[in-house]
Amino acid sequence: MKKLLLFFILISSQLMYSQSDCINAIPICGNLNINYTPFGHGNQELPTTNVPQSLCLKSGEHYSVWYKFKIATSGTLNFVIDANVNSDDYDFAVYGPNPSCTAASLLTPIRCNYAGASPTGNTGLSATTGTYFEAELNVIAGEEYILLVDNFVSSANGFSLSFGGTATLLTPFDNQFAHQYQPNPFIAPLPIKICENPTLYNFNTLSPGIINGNPNFVVKYYLNSSNALDDINAINGPIMVNANNTYFYAITYIDPVNPTSFLNLCREFGTVNFIDRSFKLNNATLTECNNNNVGTATYNLTAAAINPTSIPNLTIKYYASMADLNNNIPIANPGNYVSAEKTVYAKASNQYDCTYTAQIQLKFYPTIILTPAKLESCFIETDVTRAKFDLTSAVVTSMSPVTKKFYRTLADATSGVNEILPANEYITTSTDVYVRVFDANGCWAITKITLVVLPPVKSAILKDKTICIEDRTTLDAGPGFLSYEWSTGATTASISGVAVGAYWVKLQTGKCYTTQYVNVYPSNQPVISTLDITNNNITITANGGVPAYQYSIDGINWQTSNVFSGLPRGENTVYVKDSYDCDPVSVTVTVPNLVNAITPNGDNVNDMVDYSALAYKKDLVFTVYNRYGNKIYVSDKIRNYKWDGTSGGKKIETGTYWYTITWTENDKNATQTKYSGWILVKNRE
């Protein structure tokens, strides 16, 4: 500590000290080496008129400084005043012991000399006297002396002052009397780190550490060395300090018994320096995707560029609010922080425990504006409930560039799974699908696409027709379609002169075409199913076709009744047509000759009934019934369609019997024909 303080004095005292007078002479405490540069005299210049002409100070003060010192141990005392520039002429005068600063006391110094033409520029007191040196002093402990040093040539070059001899000068600082005044070494403060530059600092907090337990010492602090040396404008209370400046302090002894003690004038000096350990961060902005416009995004707070100059050794914590920062509640996972747009805070600390707080603005990329879309597509002819859609053609946004992916459900779209591929050939029924749209920043949003299958639109009036096979008709699709294309090549709404057959027409509605098939069927001709002949009457039974039927026996004259009478024996043709009035169907029928009585007595005259003339008829059967309706005889091909009036090989009783003759006409409809009659059988013995 002593060496540091002495070094400070050697440097500083030559630069700054207001010029002194005898009454405020600068104390020399201890055998210090001093450097000083006087640049004028004090307020009370030495009166030259009272100085004997033989003395060295006969011309008075020029550039001067006054010192005073007190003897601690008796012995010899000498000193050397060494001009910094040898050509300077430094004079000196020593007053004492125990002088006053009155004019009378200052008339006769006990030692006085000057450098004059000294080649070394030195003067002072020495054990060996010479031209420029006076004899050293024998001093006694407790004596006090005053020393005046004056630069006769008034240059601002300065001098150095060093003491020698066996005597020592009184000081409370770190000498052989340390056990009495200063038992502990003073501790100069190390450079003080500050986290802001400038910053508010209270120097008084350093005093206990500097004094280090030594009693009766106080410390004052100053903005500059001049104030420290002159003990003016001491710093009182906290002030703003700057690491670019050096601040000064002085340690002063306060004699607890004698307030006017010379010890109270002794001071040691030191410096206080600050090291700027502050750092600064930049505020930053993080921008992320507000995916699907849910109102939050995931941020990596550690990626915020708050440390652009890569300040090393920083520990950074992140806080959701200033309240959390003040309460030291950091964000647990700053690399995956989900938040709405807001401001969060980053607090960094370095190895010197300095901190800095930066703001991080959390922003969203521009919102992806989507509009639900609707796509219509024409049905597939083989599956009219489904259609093929080009999902990529749905216009859901005007933003560009974008990337689209398509999904069947909102859940799939949100999770990004089960993508529809290929999206330009998606076959489905009417439904909703979802598109996930990505912008250039990789952000995405979802909207709905409604898919509508346009069903086939058929003509309500175009129907299948039934016509007579020999007729022609008109097929009419009706109005209301954009275009028509018939299988015949026609492009009109209707086509005429259409024969029986299968046809189609392509009907355009909007962008879709519906193929409608239509048939022109031939009417089903009625069928003469049975013919009942009784004597010369005939009853016609028809089916098929479309009733009501009309009947004719000449193909010219028609009646609604199916019964004709008075038919001639032999071949007759009957005609039938239905409500379509197509060419009639006809059947040629035989009305057999009637046999109404037989006398089976063996005279070969009317002995039997003989219908063998009808043997050419298909399935011909001759059946006889008694009056009770019981079948008594059947004659077919085996019996040659004859009856001799017997039943079971026995003659029957004379009486009237009924009979039927049935056959199948040899026409395409195999008409069933039945002839009914009665016959009288007379059996004579």
C-alpha positions as CSV (number, residue, x, y, z in Angstrom):
1,M,0.0,0.0,0.0
2,K,2.8,2.4,0.9
3,K,4.6,2.0,-2.4
4,L,1.4,2.5,-4.3
5,L,0.6,5.7,-2.4
6,L,4.1,7.0,-2.8
7,F,4.1,6.3,-6.5
8,F,0.8,8.2,-6.8
9,I,2.2,11.2,-4.9
10,L,5.4,11.2,-7.0
11,I,3.3,11.4,-10.1
12,S,0.5,13.6,-9.0
13,S,2.1,16.2,-6.8
14,Q,4.1,17.6,-9.7
15,L,1.0,18.2,-11.6
16,M,-1.6,19.5,-9.3
17,Y,-1.4,21.6,-6.1
18,S,-2.6,25.0,-5.6
19,Q,0.3,27.2,-4.5
20,S,0.7,27.3,-0.7
21,D,1.6,29.8,2.0
22,C,3.3,29.2,5.2
23,I,0.1,29.0,7.2
24,N,-1.2,26.2,4.9
25,A,2.1,24.6,4.2
26,I,1.9,21.1,2.8
27,P,2.7,18.5,5.5
28,I,5.4,16.0,4.8
29,C,4.6,12.8,6.7
30,G,7.4,10.4,6.7
31,N,10.6,10.3,4.7
32,L,8.8,10.6,1.3
33,N,10.3,11.3,-2.0
34,I,8.4,14.2,-3.5
35,N,8.0,15.6,-7.0
36,Y,6.4,18.9,-7.5
37,T,6.1,21.8,-9.9
38,P,5.3,25.2,-8.5
39,F,3.7,27.7,-10.8
40,G,3.4,30.8,-8.7
41,H,3.4,31.9,-5.1
42,G,0.7,31.8,-2.5
43,N,-1.6,34.5,-1.3
44,Q,1.0,35.8,1.2
45,E,4.3,36.4,-0.6
46,L,7.4,36.4,1.6
47,P,8.1,40.1,2.4
48,T,11.4,40.8,0.6
49,T,11.9,44.1,2.3
50,N,12.5,42.3,5.6
51,V,14.8,39.7,4.2
52,P,18.5,40.5,4.7
53,Q,20.3,41.2,1.5
54,S,22.8,38.5,2.3
55,L,20.3,35.8,2.4
56,C,19.3,33.7,-0.6
57,L,15.7,34.8,-0.7
58,K,16.4,38.5,-0.9
59,S,14.3,38.8,-4.0
60,G,11.2,37.2,-2.4
61,E,9.0,34.4,-3.8
62,H,8.6,33.4,-7.4
63,Y,7.3,29.9,-8.2
64,S,7.2,28.6,-4.7
65,V,5.8,25.9,-2.4
66,W,5.8,25.7,1.5
67,Y,6.2,22.4,3.4
68,K,6.2,21.5,7.1
69,F,7.3,18.3,8.8
70,K,7.8,17.0,12.4
71,I,10.6,14.9,13.7
72,A,9.7,11.5,14.9
73,T,13.2,10.3,15.9
74,S,16.2,12.4,16.8
75,G,19.2,12.5,14.6
76,T,20.7,14.2,11.6
77,L,18.4,15.4,8.8
78,N,19.4,16.3,5.3
79,F,17.6,16.6,1.9
80,V,18.3,17.2,-1.8
81,I,16.3,19.5,-4.0
82,D,17.0,18.3,-7.6
83,A,15.7,20.6,-10.4
84,N,14.2,18.6,-13.2
85,V,16.0,21.0,-15.6
86,N,19.6,21.7,-14.3
87,S,19.6,25.2,-15.6
88,D,16.7,26.1,-13.3
89,D,17.7,27.9,-10.1
90,Y,15.8,26.5,-7.1
91,D,16.3,28.3,-3.7
92,F,15.3,27.0,-0.3
93,A,14.9,28.2,3.3
94,V,14.4,26.1,6.5
95,Y,12.7,27.7,9.5
96,G,12.5,26.3,13.0
97,P,12.4,24.5,15.2
98,N,8.8,25.1,15.9
99,P,8.5,28.3,14.0
100,S,5.4,30.5,13.4
101,C,4.3,32.0,10.2
102,T,4.7,35.5,11.4
103,A,6.8,38.0,9.4
104,A,9.3,38.1,12.2
105,S,9.8,34.4,12.3
106,L,10.3,34.3,8.6
107,L,13.1,36.9,8.6
108,T,15.9,34.5,9.6
109,P,15.9,30.9,8.2
110,I,18.2,28.5,10.0
111,R,19.3,27.2,6.6
112,C,19.2,28.8,3.2
113,N,20.9,28.3,-0.2
114,Y,20.2,28.2,-3.9
115,A,21.3,26.1,-6.9
116,G,22.4,29.1,-8.9
117,A,24.9,27.9,-11.5
118,S,25.0,24.4,-10.1
119,P,25.8,22.0,-13.0
120,T,23.4,19.4,-11.5
121,G,20.7,21.9,-10.5
122,N,20.9,20.5,-7.0
123,T,20.8,22.3,-3.6
124,G,19.8,21.4,-0.1
125,L,21.3,20.1,3.2
126,S,24.2,17.7,3.3
127,A,26.6,16.1,5.8
128,T,29.3,17.8,3.7
129,T,28.8,21.4,2.9
130,G,29.6,23.0,-0.4
131,T,28.8,25.9,-2.6
132,Y,25.2,24.9,-3.1
133,F,24.6,22.8,0.1
134,E,24.2,23.9,3.7
135,A,25.1,21.7,6.7
136,E,22.6,19.1,7.8
137,L,20.5,19.7,10.9
138,N,20.7,17.9,14.2
139,V,17.0,17.5,15.1
140,I,15.2,16.3,18.1
141,A,12.0,14.2,18.2
142,G,8.9,16.4,18.5
143,E,10.4,19.4,16.7
144,E,8.6,20.9,13.8
145,Y,10.2,22.7,10.8
146,I,9.0,24.7,7.8
147,L,10.7,24.4,4.3
148,L,10.2,26.9,1.5
149,V,11.3,25.9,-2.0
150,D,11.3,28.6,-4.7
151,N,12.1,28.6,-8.4
152,F,14.0,31.8,-9.0
153,V,13.7,31.6,-12.8
154,S,9.9,30.9,-12.6
155,S,9.9,28.0,-15.0
156,A,7.4,25.3,-14.9
157,N,9.8,22.4,-15.0
158,G,9.5,21.2,-11.4
159,F,11.8,19.4,-8.9
160,S,12.2,16.4,-6.7
161,L,12.8,16.4,-2.9
162,S,14.3,13.5,-1.0
163,F,15.3,13.2,2.7
164,G,18.3,11.6,4.3
165,G,20.1,11.4,7.6
166,T,19.5,9.4,10.7
167,A,16.4,11.2,11.9
168,T,12.9,10.2,10.7
169,L,9.9,12.4,10.0
170,L,6.7,11.8,11.9
171,T,3.9,9.9,10.1
172,P,1.0,7.8,11.3
173,F,1.4,5.6,8.2
174,D,3.2,2.3,8.1
175,N,6.5,3.2,9.8
176,Q,8.3,2.0,12.9
177,F,5.4,3.4,14.9
178,A,2.9,1.4,13.0
179,H,2.0,-0.6,16.0
180,Q,1.0,2.6,17.6
181,Y,-0.9,4.3,14.7
182,Q,-1.4,1.7,11.9
183,P,-1.4,-1.9,13.2
184,N,-2.8,-3.2,9.9
185,P,-1.8,-2.5,6.3
186,F,-4.2,-0.4,4.3
187,I,-5.8,-2.4,1.5
188,A,-6.2,-0.6,-1.8
189,P,-9.4,-1.5,-3.5
190,L,-9.1,-3.7,-6.6
191,P,-10.7,-2.4,-9.7
192,I,-14.5,-2.5,-9.2
193,K,-16.7,-4.1,-11.8
194,I,-19.8,-2.2,-12.7
195,C,-22.6,-3.6,-14.8
196,E,-23.7,-0.2,-16.1
197,N,-21.4,2.5,-17.4
198,P,-22.0,5.1,-16.0
199,T,-23.6,3.8,-12.8
200,L,-24.6,5.2,-9.4
201,Y,-22.0,4.2,-6.8
202,N,-21.4,5.0,-3.1
203,F,-17.7,5.2,-2.4
204,N,-18.2,5.1,1.3
205,T,-18.8,1.4,1.0
206,L,-15.1,1.0,0.3
207,S,-13.9,2.7,3.5
208,P,-14.0,-0.3,5.8
209,G,-12.0,-2.4,3.4
210,I,-9.4,0.2,2.8
211,I,-8.9,1.1,6.5
212,N,-8.7,-2.6,7.3
213,G,-9.5,-2.3,11.0
214,N,-7.0,0.5,11.7
215,P,-8.4,2.9,14.4
216,N,-8.6,6.7,14.0
217,F,-8.4,6.8,10.2
218,V,-10.9,8.2,7.8
219,V,-11.2,8.0,4.0
220,K,-12.4,10.8,1.7
221,Y,-13.0,10.4,-2.0
222,Y,-12.5,12.9,-4.8
223,L,-13.2,13.3,-8.5
224,N,-9.6,14.2,-9.4
225,S,-6.1,14.2,-7.9
226,S,-6.1,18.0,-7.5
227,N,-9.2,17.9,-5.2
228,A,-7.6,15.0,-3.3
229,L,-4.3,16.8,-2.7
230,D,-6.0,20.1,-1.8
231,D,-8.7,18.3,0.2
232,I,-11.6,20.2,-1.5
233,N,-14.9,19.1,-3.0
234,A,-14.9,15.7,-1.4
235,I,-17.5,13.3,-2.7
236,N,-20.5,13.1,-0.4
237,G,-23.0,10.3,-1.0
238,P,-23.6,8.2,-4.2
239,I,-22.6,9.7,-7.5
240,M,-22.6,8.5,-11.1
241,V,-19.2,6.9,-11.9
242,N,-17.7,6.0,-15.3
243,A,-15.2,3.2,-16.0
244,N,-13.3,5.6,-18.2
245,N,-12.3,7.8,-15.2
246,T,-10.0,7.4,-12.3
247,Y,-11.2,8.5,-8.9
248,F,-9.0,9.3,-5.9
249,Y,-9.1,8.9,-2.2
250,A,-7.2,10.2,0.8
251,I,-6.6,8.4,4.1
252,T,-6.3,10.8,7.1
253,Y,-5.4,10.1,10.7
254,I,-7.6,11.7,13.4
255,D,-5.7,11.9,16.7
256,P,-8.3,10.9,19.3
257,V,-6.6,13.1,21.9
258,N,-5.2,16.1,20.1
259,P,-7.3,17.6,17.3
260,T,-4.5,19.9,16.4
261,S,-1.9,17.2,16.2
262,F,0.5,17.3,13.2
263,L,-0.6,13.7,12.6
264,N,-4.0,15.0,11.6
265,L,-2.4,16.8,8.7
266,C,-0.9,13.6,7.2
267,R,-2.6,11.9,4.4
268,E,-2.0,9.0,2.1
269,F,-3.6,8.7,-1.3
270,G,-4.9,6.1,-3.6
271,T,-7.0,5.6,-6.7
272,V,-10.3,3.9,-7.3
273,N,-10.9,2.4,-10.8
274,F,-13.9,0.9,-12.3
275,I,-14.0,-1.9,-14.9
276,D,-17.0,-1.9,-17.2
277,R,-18.3,-5.4,-17.2
278,S,-21.6,-4.3,-18.6
279,F,-23.0,-5.8,-21.8
280,K,-26.0,-5.2,-24.0
281,L,-28.3,-7.4,-25.9
282,N,-30.5,-6.4,-28.7
283,N,-34.3,-6.7,-28.7
284,A,-35.4,-9.2,-31.2
285,T,-38.4,-10.5,-33.0
286,L,-39.4,-14.1,-33.6
287,T,-41.9,-14.9,-36.3
288,E,-43.6,-18.2,-36.5
289,C,-46.6,-19.9,-38.0
290,N,-50.1,-19.5,-36.6
291,N,-51.0,-22.8,-38.1
292,N,-54.6,-23.2,-39.0
293,N,-55.1,-19.8,-37.4
294,V,-55.6,-21.3,-34.0
295,G,-54.2,-18.2,-32.3
296,T,-50.9,-19.7,-31.1
297,A,-47.5,-20.7,-32.5
298,T,-44.5,-22.6,-31.3
299,Y,-41.4,-20.5,-30.8
300,N,-37.8,-21.4,-30.1
301,L,-36.9,-18.5,-27.9
302,T,-33.2,-19.5,-27.8
303,A,-33.1,-18.7,-31.5
304,A,-33.9,-15.0,-31.0
305,A,-31.0,-12.9,-32.2
306,I,-30.5,-11.0,-28.9
307,N,-26.8,-11.6,-28.8
308,P,-25.7,-10.6,-32.3
309,T,-22.0,-10.0,-31.4
310,S,-21.8,-13.4,-29.7
311,I,-20.9,-12.1,-26.2
312,P,-19.3,-15.2,-24.5
313,N,-20.2,-16.8,-21.2
314,L,-23.8,-15.6,-21.0
315,T,-26.4,-17.4,-19.1
316,I,-29.8,-16.6,-20.5
317,K,-33.3,-17.3,-19.0
318,Y,-36.6,-16.5,-20.6
319,Y,-39.7,-15.2,-18.9
320,A,-43.3,-15.0,-20.1
321,S,-43.9,-11.6,-18.4
322,M,-42.0,-8.9,-16.5
323,A,-43.8,-10.1,-13.4
324,D,-42.4,-13.6,-13.9
325,L,-38.9,-12.1,-14.5
326,N,-39.2,-10.1,-11.2
327,N,-40.3,-13.3,-9.4
328,N,-37.7,-15.4,-11.2
329,I,-40.2,-17.8,-12.8
330,P,-38.5,-18.8,-16.0
331,I,-40.1,-20.5,-19.0
332,A,-39.4,-24.2,-18.5
333,N,-38.9,-25.1,-22.2
334,P,-37.9,-22.0,-24.1
335,G,-37.0,-24.1,-27.2
336,N,-40.6,-25.2,-27.6
337,Y,-42.7,-22.3,-26.3
338,V,-46.4,-22.2,-27.4
339,S,-47.8,-18.7,-27.2
340,A,-50.0,-16.1,-28.8
341,E,-48.5,-12.9,-30.2
342,K,-46.9,-11.0,-27.3
343,T,-43.7,-9.8,-25.7
344,V,-41.5,-12.1,-23.6
345,Y,-38.3,-11.3,-21.8
346,A,-34.7,-12.7,-21.9
347,K,-32.5,-12.0,-18.9
348,A,-28.8,-12.7,-19.5
349,S,-26.0,-12.7,-16.9
350,N,-22.3,-12.9,-17.4
351,Q,-19.5,-14.4,-15.3
352,Y,-19.4,-11.1,-13.4
353,D,-23.0,-11.3,-12.4
354,C,-23.9,-8.4,-14.6
355,T,-27.3,-8.8,-16.2
356,Y,-29.2,-7.3,-19.1
357,T,-32.8,-7.8,-20.1
358,A,-34.0,-7.8,-23.7
359,Q,-37.4,-8.0,-25.2
360,I,-38.5,-10.6,-27.7
361,Q,-41.5,-9.8,-29.7
362,L,-43.4,-12.9,-30.7
363,K,-45.1,-12.4,-34.0
364,F,-47.2,-14.5,-36.5
365,Y,-46.5,-14.7,-40.2
366,P,-49.3,-13.2,-42.2
367,T,-52.5,-15.1,-41.9
368,I,-53.3,-17.5,-44.7
369,I,-56.7,-16.4,-46.0
370,L,-58.7,-19.3,-47.2
371,T,-62.3,-19.5,-48.5
372,P,-64.2,-22.8,-48.6
373,A,-64.7,-24.0,-52.1
374,K,-67.2,-26.1,-54.0
375,L,-66.4,-28.4,-56.9
376,E,-69.1,-29.9,-59.2
377,S,-68.3,-32.9,-61.4
378,C,-70.5,-34.9,-63.7
379,F,-71.5,-38.4,-62.7
380,I,-69.8,-41.5,-63.9
381,E,-72.1,-43.3,-66.3
382,T,-71.4,-46.7,-64.8
383,D,-71.9,-45.4,-61.3
384,V,-74.2,-42.3,-61.3
385,T,-73.7,-41.6,-57.6
386,R,-70.0,-41.0,-58.0
387,A,-67.8,-38.6,-60.0
388,K,-64.2,-37.9,-60.7
389,F,-62.9,-34.6,-59.2
390,D,-59.7,-32.6,-59.7
391,L,-59.2,-31.3,-56.2
392,T,-56.2,-29.2,-57.3
393,S,-58.6,-27.0,-59.3
394,A,-60.4,-25.8,-56.2
395,V,-59.7,-22.1,-55.7
396,V,-59.4,-21.6,-51.9
397,T,-57.0,-18.7,-51.8
398,S,-55.5,-15.9,-53.9
399,M,-52.1,-16.2,-52.1
400,S,-49.1,-17.3,-54.1
401,P,-47.1,-19.3,-54.0
402,V,-48.8,-22.0,-52.0
403,T,-48.7,-25.8,-51.7
404,K,-51.9,-27.9,-51.2
405,K,-52.5,-31.3,-49.7
406,F,-55.9,-32.9,-49.6
407,Y,-57.5,-35.2,-47.0
408,R,-60.8,-37.0,-46.5
409,T,-61.5,-35.8,-42.9
410,L,-60.7,-32.7,-40.9
411,A,-58.8,-34.9,-38.4
412,D,-56.6,-36.3,-41.1
413,A,-55.9,-32.8,-42.4
414,T,-55.0,-31.6,-39.0
415,S,-52.7,-34.5,-38.4
416,G,-51.3,-34.5,-41.9
417,V,-52.0,-38.2,-42.5
418,N,-53.8,-40.3,-45.1
419,E,-53.3,-37.7,-47.9
420,I,-55.5,-38.2,-51.0
421,L,-53.3,-39.3,-53.9
422,P,-53.6,-38.6,-56.7
423,A,-55.6,-35.5,-55.9
424,N,-56.5,-34.7,-59.5
425,E,-58.4,-38.0,-60.1
426,Y,-60.4,-38.4,-56.9
427,I,-63.5,-40.5,-57.4
428,T,-66.2,-40.2,-54.7
429,T,-69.9,-39.6,-54.0
430,S,-71.0,-36.1,-53.0
431,T,-69.1,-35.3,-49.8
432,D,-66.7,-32.8,-48.1
433,V,-62.9,-33.0,-48.2
434,Y,-60.3,-30.8,-46.7
435,V,-57.3,-29.0,-48.1
436,R,-54.2,-28.1,-46.1
437,V,-52.6,-25.0,-47.7
438,F,-48.9,-24.2,-47.0
439,D,-47.4,-20.8,-47.8
440,A,-43.8,-19.9,-48.6
441,N,-43.0,-19.8,-44.9
442,G,-44.2,-23.3,-44.3
443,C,-47.3,-22.1,-42.4
444,W,-50.6,-23.9,-43.1
445,A,-54.3,-23.6,-42.7
446,I,-57.2,-25.8,-43.5
447,T,-60.5,-25.2,-45.3
448,K,-63.3,-27.3,-46.7
449,I,-64.0,-28.3,-50.3
450,T,-67.6,-29.4,-50.9
451,L,-67.8,-32.0,-53.7
452,V,-71.1,-32.2,-55.5
453,V,-71.8,-35.1,-58.0
454,L,-74.0,-33.7,-60.7
455,P,-76.6,-36.5,-61.3
456,P,-77.9,-37.5,-64.7
457,V,-80.7,-35.3,-65.9
458,K,-83.1,-37.3,-68.1
459,S,-86.0,-36.2,-70.2
460,A,-89.2,-36.6,-68.3
461,I,-91.3,-37.1,-71.4
462,L,-89.0,-39.5,-73.3
463,K,-90.5,-42.9,-72.6
464,D,-90.4,-46.4,-74.1
465,K,-93.1,-46.9,-76.7
466,T,-95.1,-49.9,-78.0
467,I,-96.3,-49.8,-81.5
468,C,-97.5,-52.2,-84.1
469,I,-94.5,-53.8,-85.7
470,E,-95.5,-52.5,-89.0
471,D,-95.9,-48.9,-87.8
472,R,-93.5,-45.9,-87.2
473,T,-93.5,-43.4,-84.3
474,T,-91.8,-40.2,-83.0
475,L,-89.4,-40.1,-80.0
476,D,-89.3,-36.7,-78.3
477,A,-86.8,-35.7,-75.5
478,G,-88.6,-32.4,-75.0
479,P,-87.1,-28.9,-74.4
480,G,-84.7,-27.6,-71.8
481,F,-81.4,-29.3,-72.8
482,L,-78.4,-27.5,-74.3
483,S,-77.8,-30.1,-76.9
484,Y,-79.1,-33.4,-78.2
485,E,-77.3,-36.3,-79.9
486,W,-79.4,-39.3,-81.0
487,S,-78.1,-42.7,-81.9
488,T,-79.5,-42.0,-85.3
489,G,-77.1,-39.0,-85.7
490,A,-79.9,-36.5,-85.3
491,T,-79.3,-33.4,-83.1
492,T,-82.9,-32.3,-82.7
493,A,-85.1,-32.6,-79.7
494,S,-87.2,-35.3,-81.4
495,I,-86.8,-37.8,-84.2
496,S,-89.7,-39.1,-86.4
497,G,-90.4,-42.2,-88.5
498,V,-88.8,-44.4,-85.8
499,A,-89.4,-48.2,-86.3
500,V,-89.4,-50.8,-83.6
501,G,-85.9,-50.9,-82.1
502,A,-83.5,-49.7,-79.3
503,Y,-82.3,-46.0,-79.3
504,W,-80.4,-43.6,-77.2
505,V,-79.9,-39.8,-76.9
506,K,-77.2,-37.8,-75.2
507,L,-78.8,-34.8,-73.4
508,Q,-76.5,-31.9,-72.3
509,T,-77.3,-30.1,-69.1
510,G,-74.6,-27.6,-68.1
511,K,-71.3,-29.4,-68.6
512,C,-72.7,-32.8,-68.2
513,Y,-74.1,-35.3,-70.7
514,T,-76.7,-37.9,-69.8
515,T,-77.2,-40.8,-72.1
516,Q,-80.9,-41.9,-72.0
517,Y,-81.9,-45.1,-73.5
518,V,-85.4,-45.6,-75.1
519,N,-87.0,-48.6,-76.8
520,V,-89.7,-48.8,-79.3
521,Y,-91.3,-52.2,-78.7
522,P,-93.6,-54.1,-81.0
523,S,-97.0,-54.6,-79.4
524,N,-97.8,-58.2,-78.3
525,Q,-100.3,-59.6,-80.6
526,P,-103.3,-61.2,-79.0
527,V,-103.5,-65.0,-79.0
528,I,-106.6,-67.0,-79.9
529,S,-106.3,-69.5,-77.2
530,T,-109.5,-71.5,-77.5
531,L,-112.4,-71.9,-79.9
532,D,-115.6,-73.4,-78.6
533,I,-117.9,-74.7,-81.4
534,T,-121.4,-75.7,-80.5
535,N,-123.3,-76.8,-83.6
536,N,-122.7,-73.9,-85.9
537,N,-121.9,-71.4,-83.2
538,I,-118.4,-70.5,-82.2
539,T,-117.0,-68.8,-79.1
540,I,-113.5,-67.3,-79.4
541,T,-111.3,-66.9,-76.3
542,A,-108.3,-64.6,-76.7
543,N,-105.5,-63.5,-74.4
544,G,-102.3,-61.5,-74.6
545,G,-102.0,-58.1,-76.3
546,V,-103.9,-55.2,-74.8
547,P,-107.6,-55.5,-74.4
548,A,-110.2,-54.7,-75.4
549,Y,-110.3,-57.1,-78.3
550,Q,-112.3,-57.0,-81.5
551,Y,-113.4,-60.1,-83.4
552,S,-114.2,-60.8,-87.0
553,I,-114.9,-63.8,-89.3
554,D,-114.1,-62.0,-92.5
555,G,-111.3,-59.6,-91.5
556,I,-113.5,-56.7,-92.6
557,N,-116.4,-56.5,-90.2
558,W,-115.5,-56.3,-86.6
559,Q,-117.4,-56.8,-83.4
560,T,-116.7,-56.6,-79.7
561,S,-118.5,-59.9,-79.0
562,N,-116.5,-63.1,-79.2
563,V,-119.4,-65.3,-80.2
564,F,-120.4,-66.0,-83.8
565,S,-123.4,-68.1,-84.9
566,G,-124.7,-69.6,-88.2
567,L,-121.2,-70.6,-89.3
568,P,-121.2,-72.9,-92.4
569,R,-119.8,-76.4,-92.0
570,G,-116.2,-76.9,-93.0
571,E,-113.3,-74.4,-92.8
572,N,-113.9,-71.0,-91.3
573,T,-111.3,-68.3,-90.4
574,V,-111.7,-66.2,-87.3
575,Y,-109.8,-62.9,-86.7
576,V,-108.9,-61.1,-83.5
577,K,-107.1,-57.7,-82.8
578,D,-106.4,-55.8,-79.6
579,S,-106.5,-52.1,-78.7
580,Y,-103.4,-51.3,-80.8
581,D,-105.4,-52.1,-83.9
582,C,-102.5,-53.8,-85.5
583,D,-102.8,-56.4,-88.2
584,P,-105.1,-59.1,-86.8
585,V,-104.2,-62.6,-85.9
586,S,-106.3,-65.3,-87.4
587,V,-107.1,-69.0,-87.0
588,T,-108.8,-71.3,-89.5
589,V,-111.1,-73.6,-87.8
590,T,-113.2,-76.6,-89.0
591,V,-116.9,-76.8,-88.2
592,P,-117.6,-80.5,-88.5
593,N,-120.7,-82.1,-90.0
594,L,-123.1,-82.8,-87.2
595,V,-124.4,-86.2,-86.4
596,N,-127.4,-86.0,-84.2
597,A,-128.7,-89.6,-84.0
598,I,-127.5,-93.1,-84.4
599,T,-129.3,-96.5,-84.4
600,P,-126.7,-99.0,-83.6
601,N,-128.7,-102.1,-84.7
602,G,-126.2,-103.6,-87.1
603,D,-128.1,-102.7,-90.3
604,N,-125.1,-100.5,-91.4
605,V,-127.3,-97.4,-91.4
606,N,-126.5,-94.8,-88.8
607,D,-124.9,-97.5,-86.7
608,M,-122.1,-95.2,-85.3
609,V,-120.7,-91.7,-85.1
610,D,-117.6,-91.3,-87.2
611,Y,-115.3,-88.3,-86.9
612,S,-112.3,-89.9,-88.5
613,A,-112.4,-87.2,-91.2
614,L,-110.9,-85.0,-88.5
615,A,-108.0,-87.3,-87.8
616,Y,-105.6,-84.8,-89.3
617,K,-106.2,-82.5,-86.4
618,K,-103.6,-82.5,-83.7
619,D,-104.5,-84.1,-80.3
620,L,-108.0,-84.9,-81.6
621,V,-110.2,-86.5,-78.9
622,F,-113.9,-87.6,-79.1
623,T,-115.6,-87.8,-75.7
624,V,-119.2,-88.9,-74.8
625,Y,-121.0,-87.9,-71.5
626,N,-124.3,-89.1,-70.1
627,R,-126.9,-86.7,-68.9
628,Y,-125.3,-86.5,-65.5
629,G,-122.0,-85.3,-67.0
630,N,-120.3,-88.6,-66.5
631,K,-117.8,-89.6,-69.1
632,I,-118.9,-92.9,-70.7
633,Y,-116.7,-93.1,-73.8
634,V,-113.5,-91.7,-75.2
635,S,-112.4,-92.2,-78.8
636,D,-109.0,-91.2,-80.0
637,K,-106.6,-92.4,-82.7
638,I,-106.7,-95.9,-81.4
639,R,-110.5,-96.1,-81.8
640,N,-110.3,-94.1,-85.0
641,Y,-112.4,-91.3,-83.6
642,K,-115.6,-93.4,-83.8
643,W,-118.5,-94.5,-81.4
644,D,-121.0,-97.2,-81.8
645,G,-123.3,-96.4,-79.0
646,T,-121.6,-98.6,-76.4
647,S,-119.9,-98.0,-73.1
648,G,-117.5,-100.5,-71.7
649,G,-118.5,-102.9,-74.6
650,K,-122.1,-102.8,-73.7
651,K,-124.9,-101.1,-75.4
652,I,-126.2,-98.0,-73.6
653,E,-129.8,-97.2,-73.1
654,T,-131.7,-95.3,-75.6
655,G,-131.4,-91.6,-74.9
656,T,-129.7,-88.3,-75.6
657,Y,-126.0,-88.0,-74.8
658,W,-123.6,-85.1,-74.9
659,Y,-120.2,-85.2,-76.6
660,T,-117.1,-83.0,-77.2
661,I,-114.5,-83.1,-79.9
662,T,-111.3,-81.3,-79.0
663,W,-108.1,-80.7,-80.9
664,T,-105.2,-78.3,-81.3
665,E,-105.1,-76.1,-84.4
666,N,-101.9,-76.4,-86.3
667,D,-101.1,-72.6,-86.0
668,K,-98.3,-70.8,-84.3
669,N,-100.4,-70.3,-81.2
670,A,-101.6,-73.9,-81.1
671,T,-105.2,-72.7,-80.6
672,Q,-107.3,-75.1,-78.5
673,T,-110.5,-75.9,-80.3
674,K,-113.6,-77.5,-78.8
675,Y,-116.7,-78.7,-80.6
676,S,-119.7,-79.6,-78.5
677,G,-123.0,-81.3,-79.5
678,W,-125.6,-83.9,-78.5
679,I,-126.7,-87.1,-80.1
680,L,-129.7,-89.4,-79.8
681,V,-128.9,-93.1,-79.4
682,K,-131.7,-95.5,-80.3
683,N,-130.9,-99.1,-79.5
684,R,-133.4,-101.5,-81.1
685,E,-133.4,-105.2,-80.4
